[in-house]
Amino acid sequence: MKYLLCLMVLALICVSTSAFAVAYTEQWEMNADLSTVAGTVYGNTLTQGTGTDGNGSHTGFTFAGGIGTFLDNDTGPGGDLGYFATGSWGGKFTLDMSVRDLAMDVPAWPGKSKDFSFKGGGQGRGLQVDDGAQFVNGSGVVGTGGDLAGAWGDWVQMRVTVDSSTNTATLYDWRGAWTQVAQTSMGGSGWASELSGSDGFGLGSLAGSSTNLSNFQIDYARVYLGSADVSAVYDLYAPPVTPEPGSLLALGSGLVGLAGFVIRRRRA
């Protein structure tokens, strides 16, 4: 009988695990404009940057074949068309991205230029990415920086964790495991001014941010709100699946049949 109980417990664990797996809060797989529902998985759109750059127009993002390409032709302090999200998320979130740099950054405003912006608990920083990575504030580089995995121009899987409880933003890349590349304490400058909420992030430079003349491609951006755990694993695409009644009935019937078999065998 103890073997039967063990099997029943294992079956219930399997069912509960499938029912309560953790999915990303949102995924942007670069199939369409990220400010439209078609560009999302769960319907949480990003906001498009507004205004015009120093050349009087936006180049910004285009989408083809599941890849978003960001081209920044700006030569002034305004950025080209990027996307951002901002709100109140409890001061913790994780953003996973796959990025390929297309041109070495040529800062129009050296030192403080950025490709991405991050904010948590009202504090934040910008992030420069080319053959390496470095966080920046409103004056220049801050914190630690380092080289990214692979050769320049390769696709790089990156994870940024923002944690207001430690007041840190940390960048990791994937080298068989998440490896820390850059980290900074967060402060009152370096992030794009469009991030008006206590928390947020920006992809590409924005109208209110200094720009790098950055050119990059992005394969996906996926966010989980409420955690800055670098080791966490999140499910893709589908939300947690609750077993259908038919599946539970089949499981129950199987366990009943197994119980009958064990009882008959013990009597024999």
Summary of the structure (lengths in Angstrom):
residues: 268
radius of gyration: 23.2
end to end distance: 14.7
largest distance: 88.8
contacts: 901
relative contact order: 0.22
helix: 16%
strand: 37%
